[in-house]
Amino acid sequence: MPITEILERNASLYGKDVALVEINPQEMEARHTTWREYSLIEPSRCESFRSQITWEDFDRKANRLANLLLTRHVRKGAKVGILLMNCLEWLPIYFGILKSGAIAVPLNFRYSADDIRYCLDLADVEVLLFGPEFTGRIEAVCDRIPKVKTLLYVGEDCPSFAESYIALAAYCSSKSPMIPLSDDDEAAIYFSSGTTGFPKAIVHAHRSLMHACVVEQKHHRQTREDVFLCIPPLYHTGAKMHWFGSFLVGGKAVLLKGIKPEWILSAVSAELCTIVWLLVPWAQDILDAIERGEIKLENYRLEQWRLMHIGAQPVPPSLIKRWKSVFPSHDYDTNYGLSESIGPGAVHLGIENIGHVGAIGVAGYGWETKIVDEKRREVVRGNVGELAVRGAGVMLRYYKDEKATREVLDDERWLYTGDMAKESEDGFIYLVDRKKDVIITGGENLYPVQIEDFLRRHPAIKDVAVIGLPDSRLGEIAAAIIEVKPEASLTEKEIGDFCLDMPRYQRPRKIIFAAVPRNPTGKIEKPKLRKLYGADHLVAQQNEIG
């Protein structure tokens, strides 16, 4: 069934129960409220830094947006973009788009103005909802996005070039518009990218979203009593699809706007969270703060916390060994997936398989896996090949890109991931390398070609190659190997200053001045660079135990 029916069921069965909570620790600290004080305060007295909605509220908000979109002649199959930081409005807006029969198009909040323009055009977005953090970026491109007919501003003090979502939605019906939907209807477009660095628009049906709900709940056994702490951005498939397991059973979720170790543990304590999904750097920061004595666990209520799981990047086994020494009662899981397979869960370790940390796991619930050679024939167990997955969560296609779709999706609906892997004798899958050059740093994908293209604009640079190097905290960092023109000179500081025009997360963290090797056909020999500068040790580091 379409995922919107789950929201309507929750509103009917659990209407007065809290569905979503938003906590803003920066606002709390600005008002000189401590976390201990917060945990003793009634929720109604925390409105400046804590807000919540019930399942009835959630459903009504979604219905109002759906009806608003219908008044703007948004019809089934139209594309509606979301450009918001995590907030209490995010998920009702997402479901309101779905209820209208339109296709939700979440956008990365780290996108530059030009990235936003490119993705809006690629996905044929007709309506865009955006928050105050993006006013400048949208204003910079609003005269260059002709397909976008309506700009809806989510916040106070609406800019002149947009309309107020809050004001308009207040006058719309809170009843369901009753648009007929089926499992096969298109529901959402998420953006991904390969080594070219240009985003692809990934189309998913309602069937995919529903599959993600079931898979997550089967893997992590959520009940209505569980409380899910959501920290990563909701534009990702990852965070949202993990929340889907709680959504399926009507469990509460807490949106935490911050990643400091104290904030995470305090939110777990104050809201009695039972499930937390972390990225590797955040888990490391928590452990480091505990070891330095900055955090004392006896100051927090953590006995109800039952599951910590990690995804989005390779997980060092040594990190989990440290975590279990501090939190011995926690279940642990790691998840593998990609946006083309509706995020996490296509492969997962399983909370019962802690002894196999280092593997990404086995095929997830309702998923199949195989490892193939360059001709897509299955390899002998133990040999390295490309990982392929199949299940109801596989994308329909890349929007307006048949060629790219055919490259990764065959007639039998096998999705070829581009990740090199091998299967052990006892059936566990281990990642070995990536065919793609994507660098995963702190759970975010960096695309070397984008960084290389930017750096090549510098007049003193002859050639440049960007590779990932191992990093104990972030998993990988981007390193730029820069070949300077013979007549020129260049310093790291000059490169750093030049890169200030890039989004912070894309800036290379290491600069190496050296020749850039290319093969006879002109391609950069990145394997040679990885071997030369130590990136070959990344896999060994990830598989290290102890």
JOMOZI-V902945 format. One record per backbone hydrogen bond with DSSP energy under -0.5 kcal/mol. NH is the residue of the N-H (numbers start at 1). CO is the residue of the C=O. If there is no record, write none. Layout:
{{NH CO} {NH CO}}
//
This chain:
{{5 2} {6 3} {7 3} {8 4} {9 5} {10 6} {11 7} {12 8} {13 9} {14 10} {15 11} {17 14} {19 53} {20 53} {21 253} {22 51} {23 255} {24 49} {25 23} {28 24} {29 25} {30 26} {31 27} {32 29} {33 28} {34 32} {38 34} {39 35} {40 36} {40 37} {41 37} {41 38} {45 42} {46 43} {49 46} {50 46} {51 22} {53 20} {55 14} {55 17} {56 15} {58 54} {59 55} {60 56} {61 57} {62 58} {63 59} {64 60} {65 61} {66 62} {67 63} {68 64} {69 65} {70 66} {71 67} {72 68} {72 69} {73 70} {74 69} {75 73} {77 101} {78 75} {79 124} {80 103} {81 127} {82 105} {83 129} {90 87} {91 87} {92 88} {93 89} {94 90} {95 91} {96 92} {97 93} {98 94} {99 95} {100 96} {101 98} {102 97} {103 78} {104 102} {104 187} {105 80} {106 189} {107 82} {111 108} {116 112} {117 113} {118 114} {119 115} {120 116} {121 117} {122 118} {123 119} {124 121} {125 120} {126 79} {127 79} {128 150} {129 81} {130 128} {130 152} {131 83} {132 154} {134 131} {135 132} {138 134} {139 135} {140 136} {141 137} {141 138} {142 138} {144 141} {145 142} {148 145} {149 126} {149 147} {150 126} {152 128} {152 150} {153 151} {153 163} {154 130} {155 153} {162 159} {163 151} {165 153} {165 163} {166 153} {168 164} {169 165} {170 166} {171 168} {172 169} {179 99} {180 178} {185 182} {187 204} {188 204} {189 104} {190 202} {192 200} {194 198} {197 194} {199 197} {200 192} {202 190} {202 200} {203 201} {203 397} {204 188} {206 185} {207 183} {208 205} {209 205} {210 206} {211 207} {212 208} {213 209} {214 210} {215 211} {216 212} {217 213} {218 214} {219 215} {220 216} {221 217} {226 223} {228 252} {229 227} {229 275} {230 228} {230 254} {231 229} {236 233} {240 236} {241 237} {242 238} {243 239} {244 240} {245 241} {245 242} {246 242} {246 243} {247 243} {248 244} {249 245} {249 246} {250 246} {250 247} {251 246} {252 226} {253 19} {254 228} {255 21} {256 230} {256 254} {257 23} {257 255} {258 256} {264 260} {265 261} {266 262} {267 263} {268 264} {269 265} {270 266} {271 267} {272 268} {273 268} {274 227} {275 227} {276 307} {277 229} {278 276} {278 309} {283 279} {284 280} {285 281} {286 282} {287 283} {288 284} {289 285} {290 286} {291 287} {292 288} {293 290} {294 289} {295 289} {297 295} {299 296} {300 297} {302 300} {305 302} {306 274} {306 304} {307 274} {308 331} {309 276} {310 333} {311 278} {316 314} {317 542} {318 544} {319 316} {320 316} {321 317} {322 318} {323 319} {324 320} {325 321} {326 322} {326 323} {327 323} {330 327} {331 306} {333 308} {335 310} {336 347} {338 343} {341 338} {342 339} {343 338} {345 336} {345 347} {346 336} {346 343} {347 336} {348 362} {349 334} {353 350} {356 353} {357 354} {358 359} {359 356} {360 429} {361 429} {362 348} {364 346} {367 364} {368 390} {370 388} {372 386} {373 377} {376 373} {379 371} {383 380} {385 421} {386 372} {387 419} {388 370} {389 415} {390 368} {392 366} {394 391} {395 340} {396 203} {397 203} {399 201} {399 397} {401 398} {405 401} {406 402} {407 403} {408 404} {408 405} {409 405} {410 414} {413 410} {415 389} {416 408} {416 414} {417 387} {417 415} {420 433} {421 385} {422 430} {424 428} {427 424} {429 361} {430 422} {432 420} {433 420} {435 418} {436 418} {439 446} {440 438} {441 439} {441 444} {442 440} {442 474} {444 441} {446 439} {448 446} {450 447} {451 447} {452 448} {453 449} {454 450} {455 451} {456 452} {457 454} {458 455} {461 458} {462 460} {462 483} {463 483} {465 481} {467 479} {469 477} {471 475} {475 471} {476 474} {477 469} {479 467} {480 510} {481 465} {481 479} {482 480} {482 512} {483 463} {483 481} {484 482} {485 460} {488 485} {495 491} {496 492} {497 493} {498 494} {499 495} {500 497} {501 498} {502 499} {506 503} {507 503} {507 504} {509 478} {510 478} {512 480} {514 482} {514 512} {517 515} {519 523} {522 519} {525 517} {526 524} {529 525} {530 526} {531 527} {532 528} {533 529} {534 530} {535 530} {536 530} {537 534} {538 535} {540 536} {541 537} {542 538} {543 539} {544 540} {544 541}}
//
